[in-house]
Amino acid sequence: MLPIILSILLLIALVYSVIVMLQKRKKAGVTGIKSILTPICLNLIAITNLLAYWFDFLGIFSWAITIGLLILGAYFTKYLHKVEK
């Protein structure tokens, strides 16, 4: 029962994070694909691990995808929009 509840909470958090991310980008007037690559990679990490858990595919392949997406997400942080106060 607990894994089902945690999976549902993760899906709700993912949908909420995508909505908030898109609203903030629209409010700041940020356009382009390069500045959204970091959030895409981080959301794909959560989706990859959730799918690996659901389909019992935990192993070196899912770990490799997770580490690769984490490295890509860190690399693309240089394209994030800097907020000036």
CNS distance restraints for C-alpha pairs under 8 A (distance, minus, plus):
assign (resid   1 and name CA) (resid   5 and name CA) 6.50 0.50 0.50
assign (resid   2 and name CA) (resid   6 and name CA) 6.15 0.50 0.50
assign (resid   3 and name CA) (resid   7 and name CA) 6.02 0.50 0.50
assign (resid   4 and name CA) (resid   8 and name CA) 6.23 0.50 0.50
assign (resid   5 and name CA) (resid   9 and name CA) 6.19 0.50 0.50
assign (resid   6 and name CA) (resid  10 and name CA) 6.11 0.50 0.50
assign (resid   7 and name CA) (resid  11 and name CA) 6.25 0.50 0.50
assign (resid   7 and name CA) (resid  50 and name CA) 7.23 0.50 0.50
assign (resid   8 and name CA) (resid  12 and name CA) 6.22 0.50 0.50
assign (resid   9 and name CA) (resid  13 and name CA) 6.10 0.50 0.50
assign (resid  10 and name CA) (resid  14 and name CA) 6.10 0.50 0.50
assign (resid  11 and name CA) (resid  15 and name CA) 6.26 0.50 0.50
assign (resid  12 and name CA) (resid  16 and name CA) 6.11 0.50 0.50
assign (resid  13 and name CA) (resid  17 and name CA) 5.99 0.50 0.50
assign (resid  14 and name CA) (resid  18 and name CA) 6.26 0.50 0.50
assign (resid  14 and name CA) (resid  43 and name CA) 6.97 0.50 0.50
assign (resid  15 and name CA) (resid  19 and name CA) 6.31 0.50 0.50
assign (resid  16 and name CA) (resid  20 and name CA) 6.17 0.50 0.50
assign (resid  17 and name CA) (resid  21 and name CA) 5.96 0.50 0.50
assign (resid  18 and name CA) (resid  22 and name CA) 6.16 0.50 0.50
assign (resid  19 and name CA) (resid  23 and name CA) 6.21 0.50 0.50
assign (resid  20 and name CA) (resid  24 and name CA) 6.13 0.50 0.50
assign (resid  21 and name CA) (resid  25 and name CA) 6.20 0.50 0.50
assign (resid  22 and name CA) (resid  26 and name CA) 6.16 0.50 0.50
assign (resid  23 and name CA) (resid  27 and name CA) 6.10 0.50 0.50
assign (resid  24 and name CA) (resid  28 and name CA) 6.06 0.50 0.50
assign (resid  25 and name CA) (resid  29 and name CA) 5.97 0.50 0.50
assign (resid  25 and name CA) (resid  30 and name CA) 5.19 0.50 0.50
assign (resid  25 and name CA) (resid  31 and name CA) 7.43 0.50 0.50
assign (resid  26 and name CA) (resid  30 and name CA) 6.36 0.50 0.50
assign (resid  30 and name CA) (resid  35 and name CA) 7.90 0.50 0.50
assign (resid  30 and name CA) (resid  81 and name CA) 7.22 0.50 0.50
assign (resid  31 and name CA) (resid  35 and name CA) 7.61 0.50 0.50
assign (resid  32 and name CA) (resid  36 and name CA) 7.44 0.50 0.50
assign (resid  33 and name CA) (resid  37 and name CA) 6.52 0.50 0.50
assign (resid  34 and name CA) (resid  76 and name CA) 7.20 0.50 0.50
assign (resid  34 and name CA) (resid  79 and name CA) 5.98 0.50 0.50
assign (resid  34 and name CA) (resid  80 and name CA) 7.68 0.50 0.50
assign (resid  35 and name CA) (resid  76 and name CA) 7.45 0.50 0.50
assign (resid  35 and name CA) (resid  77 and name CA) 7.68 0.50 0.50
assign (resid  35 and name CA) (resid  79 and name CA) 5.10 0.50 0.50
assign (resid  35 and name CA) (resid  80 and name CA) 4.73 0.50 0.50
assign (resid  35 and name CA) (resid  81 and name CA) 6.63 0.50 0.50
assign (resid  36 and name CA) (resid  40 and name CA) 6.27 0.50 0.50
assign (resid  36 and name CA) (resid  80 and name CA) 7.51 0.50 0.50
assign (resid  37 and name CA) (resid  41 and name CA) 6.11 0.50 0.50
assign (resid  37 and name CA) (resid  73 and name CA) 6.83 0.50 0.50
assign (resid  37 and name CA) (resid  76 and name CA) 6.34 0.50 0.50
assign (resid  38 and name CA) (resid  42 and name CA) 6.28 0.50 0.50
assign (resid  38 and name CA) (resid  72 and name CA) 7.39 0.50 0.50
assign (resid  38 and name CA) (resid  73 and name CA) 4.33 0.50 0.50
assign (resid  38 and name CA) (resid  74 and name CA) 6.96 0.50 0.50
assign (resid  38 and name CA) (resid  76 and name CA) 5.56 0.50 0.50
assign (resid  38 and name CA) (resid  77 and name CA) 6.05 0.50 0.50
assign (resid  38 and name CA) (resid  80 and name CA) 7.89 0.50 0.50
assign (resid  39 and name CA) (resid  43 and name CA) 6.07 0.50 0.50
assign (resid  39 and name CA) (resid  73 and name CA) 7.28 0.50 0.50
assign (resid  40 and name CA) (resid  44 and name CA) 6.05 0.50 0.50
assign (resid  40 and name CA) (resid  73 and name CA) 7.93 0.50 0.50
assign (resid  41 and name CA) (resid  45 and name CA) 6.31 0.50 0.50
assign (resid  41 and name CA) (resid  69 and name CA) 5.44 0.50 0.50
assign (resid  41 and name CA) (resid  70 and name CA) 6.88 0.50 0.50
assign (resid  41 and name CA) (resid  72 and name CA) 6.93 0.50 0.50
assign (resid  41 and name CA) (resid  73 and name CA) 5.30 0.50 0.50
assign (resid  42 and name CA) (resid  46 and name CA) 6.79 0.50 0.50
assign (resid  42 and name CA) (resid  69 and name CA) 7.09 0.50 0.50
assign (resid  42 and name CA) (resid  70 and name CA) 6.84 0.50 0.50
assign (resid  42 and name CA) (resid  73 and name CA) 6.45 0.50 0.50
assign (resid  43 and name CA) (resid  47 and name CA) 6.33 0.50 0.50
assign (resid  44 and name CA) (resid  48 and name CA) 5.85 0.50 0.50
assign (resid  44 and name CA) (resid  69 and name CA) 7.43 0.50 0.50
assign (resid  45 and name CA) (resid  49 and name CA) 6.21 0.50 0.50
assign (resid  45 and name CA) (resid  65 and name CA) 7.82 0.50 0.50
assign (resid  45 and name CA) (resid  66 and name CA) 5.47 0.50 0.50
assign (resid  45 and name CA) (resid  69 and name CA) 6.46 0.50 0.50
assign (resid  45 and name CA) (resid  70 and name CA) 7.39 0.50 0.50
assign (resid  46 and name CA) (resid  50 and name CA) 6.09 0.50 0.50
assign (resid  47 and name CA) (resid  51 and name CA) 6.09 0.50 0.50
assign (resid  48 and name CA) (resid  52 and name CA) 6.04 0.50 0.50
assign (resid  48 and name CA) (resid  62 and name CA) 7.01 0.50 0.50
assign (resid  48 and name CA) (resid  65 and name CA) 7.68 0.50 0.50
assign (resid  48 and name CA) (resid  66 and name CA) 7.20 0.50 0.50
assign (resid  49 and name CA) (resid  53 and name CA) 6.10 0.50 0.50
assign (resid  49 and name CA) (resid  58 and name CA) 7.97 0.50 0.50
assign (resid  49 and name CA) (resid  62 and name CA) 6.96 0.50 0.50
assign (resid  49 and name CA) (resid  66 and name CA) 7.60 0.50 0.50
assign (resid  50 and name CA) (resid  54 and name CA) 6.16 0.50 0.50
assign (resid  51 and name CA) (resid  55 and name CA) 6.02 0.50 0.50
assign (resid  51 and name CA) (resid  57 and name CA) 7.81 0.50 0.50
assign (resid  52 and name CA) (resid  56 and name CA) 5.69 0.50 0.50
assign (resid  52 and name CA) (resid  57 and name CA) 4.52 0.50 0.50
assign (resid  52 and name CA) (resid  58 and name CA) 5.35 0.50 0.50
assign (resid  52 and name CA) (resid  62 and name CA) 6.62 0.50 0.50
assign (resid  53 and name CA) (resid  57 and name CA) 6.32 0.50 0.50
assign (resid  53 and name CA) (resid  58 and name CA) 6.27 0.50 0.50
assign (resid  57 and name CA) (resid  62 and name CA) 7.16 0.50 0.50
assign (resid  58 and name CA) (resid  62 and name CA) 6.04 0.50 0.50
assign (resid  58 and name CA) (resid  63 and name CA) 7.70 0.50 0.50
assign (resid  59 and name CA) (resid  63 and name CA) 6.28 0.50 0.50
assign (resid  60 and name CA) (resid  64 and name CA) 5.96 0.50 0.50
assign (resid  61 and name CA) (resid  65 and name CA) 6.32 0.50 0.50
assign (resid  62 and name CA) (resid  66 and name CA) 6.13 0.50 0.50
assign (resid  63 and name CA) (resid  67 and name CA) 6.14 0.50 0.50
assign (resid  64 and name CA) (resid  68 and name CA) 6.00 0.50 0.50
assign (resid  65 and name CA) (resid  69 and name CA) 6.08 0.50 0.50
assign (resid  66 and name CA) (resid  70 and name CA) 6.11 0.50 0.50
assign (resid  67 and name CA) (resid  71 and name CA) 6.18 0.50 0.50
assign (resid  68 and name CA) (resid  72 and name CA) 6.20 0.50 0.50
assign (resid  69 and name CA) (resid  73 and name CA) 5.96 0.50 0.50
assign (resid  70 and name CA) (resid  74 and name CA) 6.16 0.50 0.50
assign (resid  71 and name CA) (resid  75 and name CA) 6.13 0.50 0.50
assign (resid  72 and name CA) (resid  76 and name CA) 6.23 0.50 0.50
assign (resid  73 and name CA) (resid  77 and name CA) 6.51 0.50 0.50
assign (resid  76 and name CA) (resid  80 and name CA) 7.37 0.50 0.50
